């Protein structure tokens, strides 16, 4: 595990490609196919990538994922995840369902335009089985790209995507560490993000929405907020009176932000 935390983006993508457990789809809209590009670049993508696609045209996108008012939105990303994951199970379960954990990765983003001045942001998600025949878990994040050049934004988006896939596959049992490692090989001056985590197993479903501007916060403070939130979810009672992170001397406005926004659902 310690060795995994020292891997760079190339090594993470290669480790995923060489692991026979996961197989699935990449659907990316906006800013190129910067995430799946890593998996083709490092070699061995045939063991991971069942399909890669980009439905840039709005009419084509609507025909595949259903109509919507906003194309860079959480709802569009969710529709992409649900559609692509469902197709993987439908088409591949009989052939390899006993030995394969299926996944769908999706992002819908708007990068810096030619004229500039637009908001550069998007939604990115991973829907995956942790083992064959499992009910799927899901991670979704909102990202803001802060680089001033489109090529740098695309590069950063690709790195975040690989980190998200690696975290989902290899760190899903440690959500604090998963969140902390999303910015591996990036600086907080390049990416800001919020996180949405949903885990489904053994008839237990927990959902939470955590909107955190990563810029300017220590990684430990982010991890601590996540830990406190998960403990709160398990009790169905948000913490009260917490004004600072456990492992940081920083006054943690994030804790107050999370307390206002926490949502829990167990069924």
C-alpha positions as CSV (number, residue, x, y, z in Angstrom):
1,X,0.0,0.0,0.0
2,X,2.8,2.4,0.8
3,X,4.3,1.7,-2.6
4,X,1.0,2.6,-4.3
5,X,1.0,6.0,-2.7
6,X,4.3,6.8,-4.4
7,X,3.1,6.0,-7.9
8,X,3.0,8.7,-10.5
9,X,0.1,9.1,-13.0
10,X,1.8,6.9,-15.6
11,X,2.3,4.1,-13.1
12,X,-1.2,4.3,-11.7
13,X,-2.7,4.0,-15.2
14,X,-0.4,1.1,-16.0
15,X,-1.3,-0.7,-12.7
16,X,-5.0,-0.4,-13.6
17,X,-4.4,-1.7,-17.1
18,X,-2.5,-4.7,-15.8
19,X,-5.1,-5.6,-13.2
20,X,-7.6,-8.1,-14.8
21,X,-10.4,-7.3,-12.3
22,X,-11.8,-4.1,-13.8
23,X,-13.2,-3.6,-17.2
24,X,-15.4,-0.8,-18.5
25,X,-16.2,2.4,-20.4
26,X,-14.8,5.9,-20.6
27,X,-17.3,8.6,-21.7
28,X,-15.8,12.1,-21.9
29,X,-17.4,15.3,-23.1
30,X,-15.4,18.5,-23.4
31,X,-11.6,19.1,-23.1
32,X,-10.8,16.0,-25.2
33,X,-10.5,12.5,-24.0
34,X,-7.8,13.3,-21.5
35,X,-8.4,10.6,-19.0
36,X,-8.6,7.6,-21.3
37,X,-5.7,8.9,-23.2
38,X,-3.5,7.9,-20.2
39,X,-4.6,4.3,-20.5
40,X,-3.9,4.1,-24.2
41,X,-0.5,5.9,-23.7
42,X,0.9,3.5,-21.1
43,X,0.0,0.3,-22.9
44,X,-2.2,-2.6,-22.1
45,X,-5.5,-0.7,-22.4
46,X,-7.2,-3.7,-24.0
47,X,-7.5,-5.2,-20.6
48,X,-9.3,-2.2,-19.1
49,X,-11.1,-0.3,-21.9
50,X,-14.3,-1.9,-23.3
51,X,-15.3,1.4,-25.0
52,X,-14.2,5.0,-25.2
53,X,-16.5,7.7,-26.6
54,X,-17.2,11.4,-26.7
55,X,-20.7,12.6,-27.6
56,X,-19.8,16.2,-28.3
57,X,-22.8,17.1,-30.4
58,X,-25.8,18.1,-28.3
59,X,-28.3,16.2,-30.4
60,X,-26.2,13.1,-30.3
61,X,-25.7,13.4,-26.6
62,X,-29.4,13.8,-26.0
63,X,-30.1,10.7,-28.2
64,X,-27.8,8.6,-26.0
65,X,-28.3,10.0,-22.5
66,X,-31.6,11.8,-22.7
67,X,-32.4,15.5,-23.1
68,X,-31.4,18.1,-20.6
69,X,-31.2,21.8,-20.2
70,X,-27.5,21.8,-19.1
71,X,-24.8,19.7,-20.5
72,X,-22.1,20.5,-18.0
73,X,-24.0,19.4,-14.9
74,X,-24.2,16.7,-12.2
75,X,-27.4,15.3,-13.7
76,X,-25.8,14.9,-17.1
77,X,-22.7,13.2,-15.6
78,X,-25.1,10.9,-13.6
79,X,-27.0,10.0,-16.8
80,X,-23.7,9.1,-18.5
81,X,-22.6,6.9,-15.6
82,X,-25.9,5.1,-15.4
83,X,-26.2,4.5,-19.1
84,X,-22.7,3.3,-19.7
85,X,-22.5,1.1,-16.6
86,X,-25.9,-0.4,-17.5
87,X,-24.7,-1.2,-21.0
88,X,-21.5,-2.9,-19.7
89,X,-23.5,-5.2,-17.5
90,X,-26.1,-5.9,-20.2
91,X,-23.6,-6.6,-22.9
92,X,-20.8,-8.3,-21.0
93,X,-22.3,-10.0,-17.9
94,X,-22.9,-13.3,-19.6
95,X,-19.5,-13.5,-21.1
96,X,-17.3,-12.3,-18.2
97,X,-19.5,-11.3,-15.3
98,X,-18.2,-14.0,-13.0
99,X,-14.6,-12.7,-13.2
100,X,-15.0,-9.0,-13.9
101,X,-15.9,-6.0,-11.9
102,X,-17.5,-3.5,-14.3
103,X,-17.1,0.2,-14.2
104,X,-18.1,3.4,-16.1
105,X,-16.1,6.6,-16.0
106,X,-17.7,9.8,-17.2
107,X,-16.9,13.5,-17.3
108,X,-18.6,16.5,-18.8
109,X,-16.6,19.7,-18.7
110,X,-16.0,23.0,-20.3
111,X,-12.4,24.1,-20.6
112,X,-11.0,27.5,-21.6
113,X,-12.5,28.7,-24.9
114,X,-10.6,30.3,-27.7
115,X,-11.8,33.7,-26.7
116,X,-11.3,33.0,-23.0
117,X,-13.2,34.5,-20.1
118,X,-15.6,31.5,-19.5
119,X,-15.9,29.5,-16.3
120,X,-13.8,26.4,-16.6
121,X,-15.4,23.6,-14.7
122,X,-17.1,20.3,-14.9
123,X,-18.3,17.1,-13.3
124,X,-16.4,13.8,-13.2
125,X,-17.6,10.5,-11.9
126,X,-16.9,6.8,-11.5
127,X,-19.5,4.0,-11.0
128,X,-17.9,0.7,-10.3
129,X,-18.1,-2.7,-8.7
130,X,-15.5,-3.5,-6.1
131,X,-15.8,-7.2,-7.0
132,X,-17.8,-9.2,-9.5
133,X,-21.6,-9.2,-9.0
134,X,-21.4,-6.5,-6.4
135,X,-23.8,-3.7,-6.3
136,X,-22.1,-0.6,-7.7
137,X,-20.5,2.2,-5.6
138,X,-20.1,5.7,-7.0
139,X,-17.8,8.7,-6.6
140,X,-18.6,12.0,-8.2
141,X,-16.6,15.3,-8.0
142,X,-17.0,18.8,-9.3
143,X,-13.8,20.3,-10.6
144,X,-12.8,23.9,-11.4
145,X,-9.8,24.2,-13.6
146,X,-7.6,27.2,-12.7
147,X,-4.9,27.0,-15.3
148,X,-5.0,29.9,-17.9
149,X,-4.2,27.7,-20.9
150,X,-6.6,25.0,-22.3
151,X,-3.8,22.5,-22.8
152,X,-2.8,22.8,-19.1
153,X,-6.4,22.4,-18.0
154,X,-6.7,19.2,-20.2
155,X,-3.5,17.9,-18.6
156,X,-4.8,18.5,-15.1
157,X,-8.2,17.0,-15.9
158,X,-6.5,13.8,-17.1
159,X,-4.4,13.5,-14.0
160,X,-7.5,14.0,-11.7
161,X,-9.3,11.3,-13.7
162,X,-6.6,8.8,-13.3
163,X,-6.4,9.6,-9.6
164,X,-10.1,9.1,-9.3
165,X,-10.0,5.7,-11.0
166,X,-7.0,4.5,-9.0
167,X,-8.7,5.6,-5.7
168,X,-11.9,4.0,-6.6
169,X,-10.3,0.7,-7.5
170,X,-7.6,0.4,-4.8
171,X,-8.6,2.8,-2.0
172,X,-12.3,2.5,-1.9
173,X,-12.0,0.8,1.6
174,X,-10.2,3.9,2.9
175,X,-12.4,6.9,1.8
176,X,-10.3,9.4,3.8
177,X,-7.1,8.4,1.9
178,X,-9.0,8.2,-1.4
179,X,-10.1,11.8,-1.1
180,X,-6.6,12.9,0.0
181,X,-5.0,11.4,-3.0
182,X,-7.3,13.0,-5.7
183,X,-4.8,15.8,-6.2
184,X,-1.6,13.6,-6.5
185,X,0.8,15.3,-8.9
186,X,-1.2,18.5,-9.0
187,X,-1.1,21.7,-7.0
188,X,-4.1,23.5,-5.4
189,X,-3.4,26.3,-7.7
190,X,-4.5,24.2,-10.7
191,X,-7.7,22.4,-9.5
192,X,-10.4,23.0,-7.0
193,X,-13.0,20.3,-6.3
194,X,-16.0,19.2,-4.3
195,X,-16.8,15.5,-3.7
196,X,-19.9,13.3,-3.7
197,X,-19.5,9.7,-2.4
198,X,-22.0,7.0,-2.5
199,X,-21.3,3.4,-1.3
200,X,-23.7,0.5,-1.7
201,X,-23.1,-2.9,-0.1
202,X,-24.9,-5.4,2.1
203,X,-28.2,-3.3,1.8
204,X,-26.5,-0.3,3.4
205,X,-26.5,2.9,1.4
206,X,-24.8,6.1,2.6
207,X,-24.6,9.3,0.6
208,X,-23.1,12.6,1.4
209,X,-22.3,15.8,-0.4
210,X,-19.1,17.6,0.5
211,X,-18.3,20.9,-1.2
212,X,-14.8,21.8,-0.4
213,X,-12.6,24.3,-2.1
214,X,-9.3,22.5,-1.9
215,X,-7.2,25.5,-2.7
216,X,-5.3,26.8,0.4
217,X,-6.2,23.8,2.7
218,X,-3.7,21.3,4.0
219,X,-4.4,17.7,2.8
220,X,-4.8,16.5,6.4
221,X,-7.5,19.1,7.0
222,X,-9.5,17.8,4.0
223,X,-9.1,14.2,5.2
224,X,-10.1,15.1,8.7
225,X,-13.3,16.8,7.6
226,X,-14.2,13.8,5.5
227,X,-13.6,11.5,8.5
228,X,-15.7,13.6,10.8
229,X,-18.5,13.6,8.2
230,X,-18.5,9.9,7.8
231,X,-18.7,9.4,11.5
232,X,-21.6,11.8,11.6
233,X,-23.3,9.9,8.9
234,X,-23.0,6.6,10.8
235,X,-24.8,8.1,13.7
236,X,-27.3,10.1,11.5
237,X,-26.4,13.1,13.6
238,X,-24.1,15.8,12.4
239,X,-21.4,16.9,14.8
240,X,-22.0,20.0,16.9
241,X,-19.7,22.7,18.0
242,X,-16.6,21.6,16.1
243,X,-14.7,24.6,15.0
244,X,-11.3,23.2,14.0
245,X,-9.7,20.2,12.4
246,X,-8.4,17.5,14.7
247,X,-4.9,17.4,13.1
248,X,-4.5,21.0,12.1
249,X,-4.3,24.3,13.9
250,X,-6.2,25.9,11.0
251,X,-9.7,27.3,11.9
252,X,-11.7,25.0,9.7
253,X,-14.5,26.9,7.9
254,X,-14.9,23.7,5.9
255,X,-16.3,21.9,8.9
256,X,-19.1,24.5,9.2
257,X,-19.7,24.3,5.4
258,X,-20.1,20.5,5.6
259,X,-22.3,20.8,8.6
260,X,-24.7,23.0,6.8
261,X,-24.8,20.7,3.7
262,X,-24.6,17.2,5.1
263,X,-27.1,14.7,3.8
264,X,-27.5,11.1,5.0
265,X,-29.6,8.3,3.6
266,X,-29.6,4.7,4.9
267,X,-31.9,2.1,3.5
